[in-house]
């Protein structure tokens, strides 16, 4: 197959896979789940092939529809987009296996709809990753919003519907009022929306217009969860944990911060942003979001809520790197997309395992639970170390590059922000581990049930859904289907420490050495 055919296949495989899952129906759950796995593996194989093509220096392009000169649905492959595509396609495989264990053990309804929408969301993430212009990115950005809305409201409760309204309200209003306005204005200014190294607006409009447009773009990308447009993310935590993993690591928020980088590099150009200084005030907004969200996270007793505010903070690391308008800052931001994806998906996988197999949602209720679920809590500990930025885990390198970028641009206050934030990371993540392993176990409440998703809990009957027993009475960890992805993403946090330079070399054509 040609590179252009592979690009099209990467979009069509999850699309047709979604409808095969839908037609398989709930009456054939094993077939449905098998189709999900096959589709996800095929997609990753295609993406892996495309990564090799891009790494060799090729830049395949495919135009589907051209409506006007400079206005088309167009896909162009480049290293930054392939990083996002590779993350979303690979983690889809692991999230699928985790979702099988979670959804069945949690006795979730509407599982077929869940996996259908999940596949469409992955298709949309590939469209965003491959987008060759702002129009294409906008179209798939909106598809991602609407395909994930049924996932957020999956349980059908009043709480889920309220969360869905917040989710859809913020993401659609920001994209229509700000992002679409900026996109149309850009086309009027320069007559094209095609992405270009160095930025299509560079030297083609006034500094005043650039300043206004940049603000519209950054706040229009609501999926980046920059304050004050962040409330949709904690609201969406009412969704099942595999959805939380999709939101935080596989597609949605990563699509947001990827779009911020794409706009900064290919619409405005880092050199233009640096010379005009239009991104500086947004760097301070990102810094405020980093610290404020971390402080809120410390006050949350609900584990998923704490992790949600942690994500808001971590996303602003990526935004901050882009706003520093330097190649090394953008490199750090891209590395943080990768490192945070593996760290945060591990944390949410662990949270879901605790909910399903221990029926605990509040951190204060998890005293001594680490001794009953040692693998789950150990993986939580390792992923936390990566999020904090300690070696030998991948999160260290992205934070190191961001600190270097702040020093290079003489914004020393942001070095302090990053250091303080890392201390706050310790303050809101380590108590979970300490409570689990060293806390005195609370008395058993026979009537206590986790309220996550309002699902019913019953002992799983399938061998792969049963707890892993460690030989001690009352000590059991999560099921194999849940635990295997947790362990693999945890290993990923470690492996990425040693392969960060390989990612950096892959990105040099975009950001330089």
N, C-alpha and C positions, 0 to 999 in steps of 0.2 A: 504493500500500500504506500502511496505517496504521503508526505507529511501533511498535506492539505486534507487528504482523506482521513488521516488519523485524527486531525482536529475535529472534523465533523463527527467521526465515530465517538470521540470522547464526550460529545454532547448528546448523541443519539442513544448510546448504550444505556445510561441511567434513565433516559426518557422512556425508551421502550421497555426497559427493565421494570420501571414503575408500573406500567400498564399490565405487564405479565404478572406482577405481584397482585395487582388488583383483580385480575381475572382468575387467578388461582383461588382467591377468596378464603374466608375463615374456615371453610370446610376442609381445606387441604393445607393446614398450617405448616407441616413439614416441607411440602412442595414450595409454598410461599417463601419460607425462610431460606430454603435451598436456592431459589431464584435470586433472592437478595444477595446471598453470598457470591453466587456465580457472577452476577452483574457487577458487584463491587470489585471482585478480583480482576475481571476483564478490564474494567475502567482503569484500575491501577496499572495493569500491564501496558495499556495504551499510553497512559501518562508517563510511565517510566521510559518507554520508547521515545516519546516526544522530548523528555528531559535530555536524553542522549543526543538527539538531533540539535537541540538548542545549545547544548554544551559544546558541540562541534563547531559552533559559530553560525549555523543557519538560522534564519528568521522567517519561518513559513507564515504566509498570510492567506486568508480566505475571505472574500467578500461575498456575502449571500444576497444582499439587496442593496442597490444604490438608488436612493430616492432623489437626491439632488447632488451636485458636485460637492464633495466634502461632507456629505451626510449619508451614511450607510450603516448597515449592520455588517460589521467587519471584525475578523479575528486575526490577531497578530501575536505570535509567540515570542516572548523575551524572558530572560532569567527571573525577573521579579515575579512575573505571573506564574512561571513554572514552579516556583517555591510554594506559592499558595495552592496551586493545583495539586502538587505532590502531597502536601499535608492533608488536604481535604479528602483526596481519593484514598490515601493509605489509612487514615484514621476512620474512614467509613467502614472498612473491613472489620476493624477491631470493635467499633461501636455497634456494628450489626450483631456480632456474637454476644456482646454484652447485653444488647437490647433483647435478644432471644431469652437469655436467662432472667433478666429483670422483668420483662413483660409477662412471661409465663409464671414465674414465681410470685409475682404481684397480682396475678389473675386479672390483668388489664383487659378491658373491652376494646373493641374497634382496633385491633392490632393490624388488620389488613390496611385500613386507612392510614394508620401510623407509618407503616413501612412504605406505602405509596407516596405519601407526602415527603418522607425522608429522602427518597430517591429523587424526587423532583427538586428538592432543595439542593442536593448534591449536583444535579445537572445545572442549576442556576449558579452555583459556586464555580463550576467549570467555565460557564459563560463569562462570569466576571473576571476570572483569571486570564482567559484568552482574549478579552476585549481589546480591540484595536483602536477604538475611539470612545469618546464619552457617551455617545448615544447608545452604543452596545452595552457599555457598563451600566448605564441607567436602566435599560430594559431588563437586564438580568438581575439587577439590584432589586427592582420591584417584584420580579417573579419570586425571588428569595423571600421577600417579606410576606407575600400572600401564601406561599407554599408552607411557610412555618407557622402561620396563624392557626391552622387547625391543630398543630402539634401543641401549641401553647394552651389552647382551650380543650385539650384532649379529654379531660375527665368529665367535662360538661357540667360542672358544678357552678353555682353562682360566683364563687371566688375565681374560678377559671375564666368565666365569661368576662368578669370585671378586669382581670389581668389581660385578657385578649383585647379588650377595648383600649386599655392603656398602651399595649404593645403596638396595635395597629394605628392608633391615634397619633402617637409620637413619631413612629417611623414614616408613616405616609405623609403627615403634615410637614415634617422637616424636608422630606425628599421633594414634595411638590412645591412648597413655598420657597425653599432655598436652593436645593440642588437643581431642580428643573429650570428655575429662573437663571441660575448661573450658567447652565448648559446652553440655553437659548441665547443668552447675552454673549457668551464666548463665540458662538457661531456667527452672530451679527458682527462682532468685532473683527474676526479674522477669516470668516468664510469657510472654516473647517473645524471638525471636532476630532480629527485623527491625532492620536498620540505621537509625540515626536521627542526624541532625546534632546534635552535642553529646554523643552517647553514651547508650545505653539504660540503662547502669548508674549514670549521674550522679544522685546524690541518692537512689538506690533501694537501696543496701546500704552496709555498713560499710566503713571504710577498710582494715581488716584483710583482709576478703574481697576487696576490689579489688586489694590488693597480691598476694595469692596467685594470684588469677585471672589477673592481668596476666603474672606470671611463667610460668604454665602456657601461656598463649597464645603468648608470644614464643618460648619454647623448643619449643613444640609445632609451630610453623611451621618445620620443619627445612629447608625449601627456602631459607630466608634464610641458611643456612650460618653461623650464629653459633656461635663456639666454645663448648663442645667438640663440637657436633653438625655438624661441617663435613667429615668425612672422606669422605663419599659423593661430594663434588664432584671432588676430585683423582682418586679411584678411578675415576670415570666417564670419565676422559680416555682410557681404552683404546678408547672408541667412535670411529667415523668422525668426521672433523672437522665435517661438517654437523650431527651430533648435538651436538658441543661448542658449535656456534653456537646450536642450539636451547636447550641447557641454560643458556648464559651470557647470551644476548641476547634470544631470541625469546619464550620461554615460562617455563621452569622456575624459574630463580632469580628472575626478575622477578615470577613469580607469588608467590614467597615474600615478597619485600620489599613487593610491593603488598598482600599480606594483612596484613603487619605494620602498614602505614599504615591500611588499612581498619579493622582492629581498634582501633587507637589512636584514630582519629577518630570512628568510628561505634558502637563498643561501649563504650569508656570515655570518650571526649571529651578533647580536649587540655587543656581548662581543669581537668577533674578530675585528670588526671595531674599537671598543674603544681601544683595546690593540695595534693595528697596527697604529692607527691614520690616516688611508688612506682616511677617509671621511672628515677630517677637512677642507681641501682646498675647497671641494665641499660645505661645510657649508658657506664659505665666498662667493662662487658664488651665493648660494641661498640668502644670505643676500643682496648682490648687486642687485639681481633681485627684491627683495622685495622693496627696496628703489627706484631703477631706474624706475620700472614700475609704482610705485605710483606717481612719479614726472611727468612722461609722461601722466598719467591719468588726472592730474590736468590741463594739457594744452589742453585737448581734449574738444571741444564744442559739438561734436556729442555724444549723451547719450550712445548709444550702444558701441561706440569706447572707451568711458571713462570706462564703465563697463568691457570691454574686458581687458584693461590694469590693472584694479583692480583685475580681476581674475588671471592674470599672477603673480601679487604680492602675492595674497592670496595663490596660489598654492605653492609658494616658502616657505610659512610658514610651509607647510606640509613637503616639502623636507628638510627644515632646521631641523625640529624635528627629522627626520630620520637620518640626517647627524650628529646630536649630539651623536648618538650611545648610547643612554641610554633608559631604559625601560619607564621612565616617559616622555621622548621626543617623543618616538614612540606612547605612549598613547595620548599625546597632538596632534600629527599629525592625528591619527585616529579620535579623537573627532572633529578636525577641518574639516575633510572630511564631517562629518555629519552636523556640524553647518554651514559651508560655503554653503553646498548644499541647505539648506532651505533659508538662507539669500540671496544668489545670484540668485536663481531661482525666488524669489519674486521680486527682483530688475529688472530682465529681463522681467518678466510678466508685471510689471508696465510700463516698457519702451515700450513694445509691445502695451499695451492698449493706451498709449499716442499717439503712431504712428497711430494706426488704427482709434481711435475715436476723436483725436484732430488734426491729421495730422502734428505733430511736431516731428522733429528729433534732433534739436539743442537746447541745454540747454538755450542759450540766447533768444530763441523764446518762452520759457515756463513761462515768467513772468505773474503772476496772474492765471496761469492755475490750480493751486492747489485749488483755490476757485470754479472752475468749475468741477474739478474731485477730490473732497475731499477724498473719500475713497482710490482711487489709490495713491494719494500723501501721505496720512497718512500711508498706508502700506509701501510705499517706505521709509518713515521716520523710521518706526519700524525696517524694515530689515536692514537699514543703521546702526542703533544703535547696532544690533547684529554683523554686519561685523566689526564695530569699536571695539567691545568687551566690551560694557557697560552692567551692570546688569539692569533689570532681564532678560537678553536674552542669548541664548545658546552660542553665540560667546565668551562670557567672559571666560567660562571654558577652552576652547581649548587654548586660549592665555595665561591663567594663568598657565596651565601645561607646555607650551612651555617656559615661563619665568622661571619656577621652574627647567626645564631641563637645561637651559643655566646656571643657578646658580649652579646646582649640578655638572656640568661638568667644572665649573670655566671659562666659556666663557662669561664674563660679557659684552663684546662688543655686543653680540647678544641681551642682555636685552635692551641695548640702541637702537639697530635696531628695535626691536619689539615696543618699546615705541614711537620712532620717526614715525614708520610706522602707528601706531594708530592715531597719530596727522595728518598725511597725509591723512588717511582715512576720517577724519573729513573734511579736506580741499577739497577733491574732491567729497564727497557725500552730505554734508550739503548744499552747494550752490544750488543743485537741489531743495531741499525742501524749502529753503529760497526764491528762485526765484518764486517757485510755489505759496506759500502762501502769501508772502509779497511783491513780485515784482509788479511794476506798469504794468498793462496789455498793451501790444503793440497794435498799431492800426491793425485792421483786414485787411489782404490782400486777396482779393477775388480770386486771382490767385495762392495763395500759396497751394502747395500740398506736402505731404511727399514723399520723393523719395525712401523710403524703399521698396526694392524689385520691384520697378517700376510697382506696381499694380495699378489698377483703384479703386477709392473709390466711392461707391454709398451707399445711405441710406439702412441699413439692413432692410429686410422685416419681418423676423421671429421674434416673440416676444422675444425669448431668445437672439437675436442678437441686440436688440435695447438698446440704452443708458438707464441707470437708472436715472430717473428724480427726482430732489429733491425740486421741487416746485417753484424754482426761474427761471425767464426767462433767457434762455441761459446757465443754469447750469445743466449739465448732466454728469454722470460718464460712465464707460465702460459697456459693456453688461453683463448679468448675467453669461453667459458661460465663459467669461474672468475674471469677478470679483470674482466669487466663489473660483476658485483656488488661486487667489491672497490672499484672506482673509484667506484661510485655511493654506497656507504656512507661512503667517505672524503669525498666531496663533502658528504654529509649532516652530517659532523662540522663542516664549515665553515659550511654554511647555518644550522645550528641556533644558531650564535653570534648571528646577526641576527634569528632568530625566537623567541628565548627569551622575550621580553616578550609575544609573542602567546600562548605557552603559559601564562605567568603570568596574563594577563587571563582566559583560559579557566578557570583554577583558582580565581579570586577567590571565586565562590559557595561554595566549600568551605573555603578558608583565609582569606578576606578579603584586603584590599589590603596 
